[in-house]
Structure formats: structure tokens, C-alpha cells
């Protein structure tokens, strides 16, 4: 999903708000399904989620949380032929359970930050401490094994969970993650050099839009440093979640560079990090091979 479509009005994000009790309880049926629902915080801010599983072997003790890209929504996983192919791969493995995918959305644009907003709460805390526990409780899910997929903007969000919530997710997959090697406080010389390294395919307007967005979300340089994936990765230990990273070489945002760097830095620290470069297509393009590799990474052993 393209950052060029984004609004800079971050007030619409569900930052720092408490959750309401869900209106009803539904267990995850043991059949092929795509089920969506919504709830509101006590302050009236809406969040949505969808549940996807392939067949009667769906195992709600094996959860995969999916975080979509900018401009997307909770239906991205269920509507994507590529991701549906991943589910078909899981279902084709005889005798093995199929994981249940839960896609969560606070709207088209949301970043998991620890910058306090309304009521001195953060979206990161809201997701980890309220949204995920509430959804699991309402589906009567106890002690699940969790994995995580983040696509584009969701890839940035996934890095925050990977590096700040150790042990919450067994595996973390970053698909075309929004990991530029420049940030909102980079000097113009570095920004120009970044753009130059990715000609002729880079979209300069997209890069400038990302810079404006992140500077708005992280109002001071220390705020950014507290969320910069390339700063946070220095705190990861070899006990961290297993990581999968994929990106196309001609990503129009230049994310290939940062994706490879993140995977290599994780590997240097003794962390299992599978790096999957994709040789064709633009931002978030996936091939049959890359989807198969992702599905195998996330498959239940």
C-alpha cells in the first residue's frame, strides 16, 4: 500500500484509548472462514479485525497476527491471492493443523508508537495490553503460540513489537517492511544520497511523504530514536523471535536497502533471520516462490 495515499491527520488513530467489552462471543469455527467484526474504545474510536482460517484443521492455539500496510484495512489478508495461497499451502500438509490468522486495524494509517497521546496512553500499549488480550479472551483462546506478519507500514509496526515485547511472538515476518535507512531527522544530504541510490525506480514524492509523516508522528529526534528499528536492533539478543524479511529489489520507497540491512544485523547478533530478496516487481510484489517461503516459515511444525 502506498504512503502517497496517506493523510497526515494522525488524530484519527486510536491512540491512548481504552477498549469496550466486545458485544458477543464467537468461538473460531473449525471450517474454512473469513469472519470480521469491530468494536469501539470507551472514547468511541473504532477498531476492526478479521479472522481467517483454511479448514476444519484450524487451530486457535496457533495464531498469526497480521498488520496491514498504509491505505489498507483488516481485509487485506483475506482478500490477497498471495496470502490465500499461503493458507492453501498450510492446508495441503497432511496431518498438520492450520494456523488462525487475525488481522487487526485501527484505520488506514497507524503507527505503534510509545509517544503519549490522549489520556497519556499509546497505541503500542493499547494493542499489546488491551486489544490482543481482549480478542483472545472473547474467542476463548488460552496460552496460544503467536506469530506476527507486518506488511509495509505494518512491517515497521512489527519491528516495534519484535524489539519491545520479547517473547510475545515466536516468529515475526516482515514483508516489504517500511524500513528506510533515513529518518525524519536525516540531513538533506543523506536524503538526496538515499534517493540517488535507488534511481530510476524510486518515487521521490513517496519518500518526501514518508519523511513528513514520521516527523509529524515523532515530534522530537529522541522520540524517533526510541522507535528507530536500526537503533532498537542493538538491544536484540540471540533469544529473540525468529525473523523472516522479504522485499523487492526495485521497491519504489527504497525499502530493499533497509530490509536487507535489518536482516543482516539480526544475523550478526546470532538471531535466526531468513532474508528473501525478490528480483522482480515493485513495492510489496510477491512471487509464488516468496509466498511459499513465507508459508513454510510460519507453518506449524
N, C-alpha and C positions, 0 to 999 in steps of 0.2 A: 504494500500500500504506500502511496506517495506522500511525503511530507508536504509537498506543494499544495495539497488539498486542505491543510490544517488551518484552523482558526487559532489565533493567539489568545483567545479568551479562555484562560485556564480556570476561571471561576466556575465553569460548568462541571469541573471534575468533582467527584465525590470525595473530597479531601476532609479528613478530620471529623467524620460524622458517624454516629452510632447506627447500628442496624436494627431494623424492626424484626419481630418474630415472623417467620415465613407463614403464609396463610394456610398451608396444608402440607401434609406429609405424604411423600410418594417414594416407595422403595424402587430401586432400579430394576426394571423387569428383565428377566433372563431371555431376551429376544432382541432381534435387530431393531434399533430405535434411534430416533433423533428427537429429543424432548427438550423444550425450552421453557423457562419461567423467569419471573422477575420479582423484585422486592424493592422496598424503599427504606432508606435510613429514617431515623426518628425525625430528622430535619427535612425529610421529603425528597431527598436525592435518590434517583433510581439507579439500581444496578441490575444486570441481567446475566443469565448463564444458560448454557445448553449442555445436555448430556448426550454423548454418542457412544454406542457400543455395537458390535457387529452381529452377535447371535446369542443363542442360549448359553454359550460358554462365557459370557461377560462376567467378570469377577470384580465386584465392587470393593474388594480388598486391595486391588491393584489399580491405582488411579494415575491418570496422566492429566495434569492441568495444562491448559493451552491459553497463552496470552497473545492476542492478535496484534497486527501492525496498525499504524496510524491510518485513519479512514475506515478501518474495519469494524467488526462487531462480533458478538457472541456466536454468529452463524458461520464464521469463516471456515472453521474446521469441517463442519458438516456439509458445507457447500463446495468444498475444494475437491476436484477429482483426484489430485495427488494425495491428499490426506485420506480420502476414502480408499484409495489404493493401499495405503499403509494398513488400514483396518482389514482390508481383504487379505493382505499378507498374513496378519496375525491369525485370522480365522482359518486360513488354509493349513495351519500347522496342527496336525492331528494330535489329539490328547492334551493340548495346551489351552489354558484359559486365555481369554481375550481381555486386555485392559479396558477400563472405562475411562473415556475422555470427558473432562469437564472444562468447558470454555467459559471464562469469566470476563465481563466487560463493564466498565464504568462510562462508556461512551466512545466516540471515535478517537479521542485523544486523552491519554492519561499516562502519567509517569509515576513510578513507585519511588517517591522521594521521602526523605526524612525532614524536609523543610516544613516546620509547623505552619498550619493554615488555620482554618476556622476551629474554634474551641481548643486550640493548641494541639490538635491531632494531625496525623499524617496519613496519607493514603497507604503507605507501606504498612504502618501499624494496623490500619483498618482491615486490609486484606489478610494479613497474617493472623491477627488476634481475633478477628470477628467474622469476616466473610467465609474463609475456608472452614473454620470450626463449625460455623452455623450450618453451612451447606452439608457438611459431613454428618452432623448430628441429625439433621432433618431427613437424610437418606439412611439413617441408622448404620452408618459406616464407622466401624471401630478399628483403631490401630492399623490403618491401611499403609501399604507401601506406596509412596508417592514419587512420581517423576514429573518433569516440567518441560514444556516446549515454549519458546518465545520466538516469534517471527517479527523481524524488523524492529519497530518500536518495542514490541513485546520481547525481543531479544535483549534490548537494554534493560527492560524491567526484570527479565530473568536473571541477568548478572547481579542485580541488587539482591535478589533472593538467594542466589548461589553463594554470595560472599558475605551476607549479613545474617543468614538463617541456616547456619551449619546444621546438617543432619535432617533438615526438613524434607529434602528431596534426594532420593537415591541416585537419580540420573537427571542431567539437565542438558537439553538440546537447544542450541542457538542456531536458528535458521535465518540466513541473511540478516544477522543482527545489526542494529544501529550502533556500530562501534567505530565511528570515525576517529582518526588519530589526532584530530584537532578538537578543541573545545570552545566554549563560548567566550573564553578569555585569552584565546590564542592571538598572537600579534598578526597583523595583516600579512607580513612577510611569510609566516608559516602557512596561513590560509591560502595565499597565492601559490606557494610551492605545492601544497596538497592538491589543489585544483590542477596544477600543471602535470603532476604525476599521473593523473587519470584522464588526460585528454586522449582521444577525441570523444569519449563516450560520457564523460561527466556532465551533469546538469548543474551549471553554476547557480541558477536560481534556487534549486533544491538545497544546495549547500548553504547558501545565504539564509534560506528559510529555517534550516536546522539551527544555525548559529543564533538567529533571533529568538527562536522558540526556547532553546536551552538557556539563553541569557535571561529570558523572562522567568523561566521556572527556577533558575538558580541565581538569585539576585546578587550574590557576592561570590568572589572567587573561592573562599573557603567552603561555601555551600557546594560549589561544583566539585572541589577536590574530595569532599566527603562522599561523592557519588561517582566519581570518575573511575570507570572499570579498570583502567590501566594503573591507577593508584591503589585501588582496593585489592587487586590481584596479588600484591605483595604480601597480603595477610593470609592468603590461602595456604593450607598445608596439604601434605600428601594424603591426608584423610578426607579431603573434600569429595563432593559428589563427582561421579564420572561425567565427563563432558563430551558433547558432540558439537562440532561447529561446521557449518557449510555456508558457502557464498559463491556467487558467480564472479568470474574474473573481471567482467565488464559491468559491475554494479554501478549504476548511474550516480550513486551517492559516494562512491569510492570506498564502500564498506569492506570490500575484499581485503584491503590492506590491513585494516584493524582486526578483521576476523581471523586472518592468519596469525597476526601478532599475538592475539589473545590466546589462541590455541597453543602456539609455541611457548609462550610464557608459562602457561599451565604445565606443559610437558617438562619444562626446565625445573619445575618445583616437584616433580615426581607424581603429578596428578595424571590420571588416565584421561587423555584428551584426544579424541578422534577428529582429525582435520580432513574435510571433504571438499576440495575445490571443484567447482563446476565450470567447465570450459565453454559453455555457450549460454546465451540469453542474458537478459538484464536483471534488474533488481527482483529478487525472490523467485526467479525462474528455477524450476526443478526438473530433473530428468527422471526417467524410470529407474535408473541406477541409483541416483541420490535418494529417492524416496525409499527404495529397497534397503539402502544402507541405514537410513533413519529408522525404518521399521524394525530392522534387526537389532539396532542399538537399544530400542525401547521395549523390545519383546520381553514377555515374561519368561524367565529361564525354564 
